[in-house]
Amino acid sequence: MPLKQYLGVSVVAATLLVGSFFASATVSAASNTNTLPQTGWSFVSVDACKKIPGGISVALPGNPERVTLLHGPKDDGFGLRQYSFYCVEQFTYVVSWRPVASDAAPVVTPTTTEESPSSTTPTATPKKKQIATCPATELEEGEVTICRKGVITHTSTGIRATVKRIHGRYTAVRLEHADRNALVIRQNRTYYVRGENDRIVALEYKRIGKRPIITFTPVEFSNTVVDDTTTSTSTMSCGDSKGKDGLYSGCVGDSIFHISSRMKIAVTNYTSERLSLSLENSDSTAIILEKGIKTTVISTSGKRVELTYDAVTEKHGAFITVTTLK
């Protein structure tokens, strides 16, 4: 069966839709090209995407001509389907489909508000404002393609992340049931967020081509006793960090630059019960933290900062919570 019949759209646009389909039907679209799931959706990468009345206009890779994709019913042998197309960012759009005869809501549903025409201007035309939304996702570990206003729930921590902004080098999310309310996740950095149940998940942001992705990795604490830190760190996830209040990890030699206090905190040694730190821009040049005991230091700018040695893992090293006190 020709690919142009598979989604009931133009053959040029359909060639972009080969890949992962997210369907609510029990039959997988990828397993049988002659079967279209009852409802589903898919992200598509393009060179440009622009909303137009009734649909979108996209620029295909390697093709200077724009293709128009309009909302509406189409029938290419699978039964009548209602197709919708929405730009989720400049280089990505999402296509969704459902049976026209079904009462089920589409997987991707636009929110529509109407403005009633004024009684004094009977010729006025009602205006519609459409806002693309993303399906909610739940996962424990792995990658998820994100779009603005998409909601991701991490199962074991209960953390709920809502995507507020997507940029080439970072994404901004609002957090619920977590140790902070918001987080900016930059590329090539790992961020740790603690859930209300004290479990921790590592978040990373990257782009594959023009597809924005957040990776979720649960952090497992080590059950073994660490008596020294002479073991090679070649298999560990190490590196310097920079940010505001929050949870950080560090191997021996790694440093944390705390933006709020301008304090630099470096890991010099740790065991299962104690963590040794060297400090810059602080009233102390070195400090030893007992696991689970909160310790307060004062920066040279006069800010009081609370440090807590939380845990140790074989992969990420020592975990430290940094909090500015009022």
FENLINJO-V294001 format. One record per residue. N is the residue number from 0. PSI is psi in degrees with one decimal (NA if undefined). D_FIRST is the distance of its C-alpha to the first C-alpha in Angstrom with 2 decimals. Layout:
n: {N	N}
psi: {PSI	PSI}
d_first: {D_FIRST	D_FIRST}
This chain:
n: {0	1	2	3	4	5	6	7	8	9	10	11	12	13	14	15	16	17	18	19	20	21	22	23	24	25	26	27	28	29	30	31	32	33	34	35	36	37	38	39	40	41	42	43	44	45	46	47	48	49	50	51	52	53	54	55	56	57	58	59	60	61	62	63	64	65	66	67	68	69	70	71	72	73	74	75	76	77	78	79	80	81	82	83	84	85	86	87	88	89	90	91	92	93	94	95	96	97	98	99	100	101	102	103	104	105	106	107	108	109	110	111	112	113	114	115	116	117	118	119	120	121	122	123	124	125	126	127	128	129	130	131	132	133	134	135	136	137	138	139	140	141	142	143	144	145	146	147	148	149	150	151	152	153	154	155	156	157	158	159	160	161	162	163	164	165	166	167	168	169	170	171	172	173	174	175	176	177	178	179	180	181	182	183	184	185	186	187	188	189	190	191	192	193	194	195	196	197	198	199	200	201	202	203	204	205	206	207	208	209	210	211	212	213	214	215	216	217	218	219	220	221	222	223	224	225	226	227	228	229	230	231	232	233	234	235	236	237	238	239	240	241	242	243	244	245	246	247	248	249	250	251	252	253	254	255	256	257	258	259	260	261	262	263	264	265	266	267	268	269	270	271	272	273	274	275	276	277	278	279	280	281	282	283	284	285	286	287	288	289	290	291	292	293	294	295	296	297	298	299	300	301	302	303	304	305	306	307	308	309	310	311	312	313	314	315	316	317	318	319	320	321	322	323	324	325}
psi: {131.5	146.4	-28.7	-21.5	-15.9	-41.9	4.6	25.6	178.7	150.3	-33.2	-44.5	-36.3	-29.5	-18.2	-10.0	13.4	121.6	-146.1	126.7	141.4	103.1	149.7	-8.1	159.4	-18.7	130.4	133.8	-33.2	-24.2	-18.4	106.6	-9.4	1.6	124.9	126.6	151.9	-45.5	149.2	178.4	159.7	142.6	146.0	129.5	134.0	174.2	-24.0	149.7	133.2	133.6	135.8	164.6	122.1	2.3	-142.1	160.9	128.1	150.5	120.3	149.1	127.4	8.9	116.8	-19.8	139.9	147.3	133.3	127.7	115.9	143.1	149.4	170.0	144.3	149.1	111.8	36.5	-4.6	3.0	161.5	128.2	144.7	119.2	142.7	144.7	131.8	137.9	127.9	-17.9	-174.7	-33.1	15.8	139.2	164.9	135.8	136.0	154.7	155.2	159.6	137.2	-35.2	-12.3	144.9	-6.0	144.2	147.2	157.4	-39.2	114.6	123.8	144.3	122.5	130.7	140.2	141.6	120.4	138.8	147.0	143.2	-21.9	-6.8	78.6	-18.0	-2.6	144.1	130.2	138.8	142.0	137.3	120.2	132.8	120.7	137.6	163.6	149.8	145.3	146.9	141.8	137.2	161.7	-42.0	140.6	-168.2	148.0	130.4	131.2	156.3	162.3	134.4	3.4	146.9	128.3	129.0	125.2	121.9	-47.2	-29.4	-22.0	6.0	134.2	119.7	127.3	123.1	121.4	-33.1	143.4	127.2	164.1	-34.7	-5.7	165.9	145.7	132.9	148.7	136.6	142.2	150.4	37.3	174.3	2.5	161.7	-22.4	160.1	135.2	117.3	112.3	154.2	149.0	23.1	152.6	132.1	138.2	130.8	134.1	132.8	174.1	-18.5	12.3	3.9	153.9	141.7	140.7	133.1	136.5	147.4	136.2	171.3	131.7	105.3	-119.3	12.5	117.7	135.9	138.8	133.1	131.1	126.3	112.2	141.9	121.2	124.4	147.9	135.4	-3.9	154.6	125.8	112.8	-20.2	171.4	39.6	-6.0	144.2	140.7	15.0	-27.4	5.0	158.9	95.9	169.4	157.3	155.8	158.7	132.2	-170.9	-155.6	147.2	-168.0	130.5	157.9	155.6	141.3	173.5	127.1	-15.4	153.7	155.4	122.9	113.8	111.0	-42.9	-39.1	-8.4	22.1	138.6	124.0	118.9	138.2	120.7	-27.9	156.5	152.5	-171.0	-23.7	-16.7	147.7	125.2	130.6	147.6	143.8	142.8	149.6	41.1	165.0	-8.6	144.2	-18.1	153.2	149.2	124.9	132.8	140.4	127.8	-5.0	124.4	132.1	134.9	133.1	162.3	128.8	164.9	-17.8	-1.8	4.3	138.2	126.5	131.2	128.2	134.8	127.0	111.0	-51.7	175.8	141.5	156.0	-30.3	-41.4	-9.9	-143.1	140.6	131.9	132.8	127.7	124.3	129.7	127.6	145.4	NA}
d_first: {0.00	3.82	6.41	8.44	7.03	7.67	11.34	11.92	13.90	14.39	12.32	15.64	16.27	12.90	13.49	16.56	15.06	14.01	16.78	18.69	17.84	20.85	20.06	22.51	20.30	21.06	17.51	16.56	13.48	13.85	14.07	10.79	7.63	6.82	10.29	11.86	15.61	17.96	19.77	19.51	20.31	19.89	22.21	21.22	23.72	24.54	27.62	28.87	28.19	30.29	30.48	30.64	31.28	28.28	26.19	26.26	26.31	25.07	25.77	23.03	24.28	25.42	24.80	27.93	26.24	25.70	22.59	23.32	21.44	22.92	23.18	22.01	19.80	16.28	14.05	10.34	10.08	11.50	15.00	17.11	17.32	20.17	19.46	22.42	23.09	26.39	28.13	29.69	31.53	31.74	28.92	26.57	24.80	23.21	20.33	20.55	18.86	20.10	20.02	22.23	24.02	24.86	28.33	27.36	27.93	25.09	25.02	26.23	28.77	30.75	34.46	35.69	39.33	40.69	43.98	45.77	47.08	50.82	52.91	54.81	51.76	49.86	47.58	46.27	42.52	41.54	40.14	37.38	37.08	33.86	33.97	30.92	31.32	29.79	29.03	31.93	31.59	33.74	34.14	36.89	36.01	33.40	31.69	30.40	28.88	31.23	31.40	34.44	35.76	33.56	35.52	35.53	37.71	38.99	39.47	42.60	44.62	43.50	43.27	41.18	40.07	39.02	37.75	40.01	39.30	36.99	38.38	37.55	40.42	40.80	39.61	41.99	41.65	43.80	44.77	45.87	47.59	48.43	51.58	50.81	49.31	47.27	46.13	45.00	42.86	43.10	41.05	42.51	44.72	44.74	45.98	47.30	47.36	49.29	48.25	50.76	50.82	51.96	48.79	47.47	44.03	43.44	41.22	39.81	37.83	35.66	32.81	29.87	29.00	29.29	28.39	31.62	32.20	35.10	35.82	37.81	40.01	42.58	46.00	47.75	51.53	53.35	55.35	57.42	60.68	60.61	64.11	63.51	60.93	61.53	58.10	55.78	53.39	50.80	48.42	49.21	47.61	50.54	51.33	53.40	52.57	53.49	53.32	55.12	56.04	53.78	52.98	53.00	52.84	54.66	55.57	59.03	59.45	56.84	58.03	57.11	58.09	58.72	58.29	60.39	63.50	62.89	63.66	62.29	61.93	61.56	61.05	63.81	63.63	62.55	62.91	61.59	64.40	65.42	63.87	65.87	65.10	66.64	66.80	67.23	68.35	69.74	73.20	72.49	71.45	70.29	69.56	68.70	66.52	66.81	63.54	62.98	66.10	65.72	67.81	68.67	69.33	70.32	68.84	71.12	69.84	71.26	68.08	68.14	65.15	64.44	62.98	61.74	60.75	57.99	56.50	55.51	52.30	51.78	48.93	50.07	53.87	56.17	55.06	57.34	57.31	58.90	60.19	62.36	65.22	66.67}
